[in-house]
Every structure is written in structure tokens, then in C-alpha cells.
Amino acid sequence: MEAVVKTRSIGGSLVVTLPSEIVKLEDLKEGEYVEIKVKKRKRDYFGALKGMGSFKEEDKARGQLD
């Protein structure tokens, strides 16, 4: 089973929390060893500039659209 989780820092280490659905499905208990595969997820910047107006001809004249 796969899940996307966020890392957080505790002391000098990074930790992740397993979603409860995975814990129940795999019948995991505290202290058990699990195997994980790490793949850094790419950021999605869709909508990051929300509210920014369209470029106008005067923007191009200022050299901002070169």
C-alpha cells in the first residue's frame, strides 16, 4: 500500500506518521520493523500566483516579458 505523508523534525531526525488505514490493514503494532521506500515528491505550483492579473503591453515595454 502507498501513501503520501509529510516529514517533520524531532531532534536531529526526520519522522513520518503512518496513516491509520495502513496501520489497520497491515495490523502493525508499536515496535515492529517495517520496510519503506522513499521517493521525494515534486511540488505542484498550480495556482501559486492566483489573483495575479494578465500581462499587458506596458509590461512588455518594461522588459518583463523578454
Helices and strands as residue ranges (DSSP letters): E 8-10, E 13-15, H 20-26, H 57-61
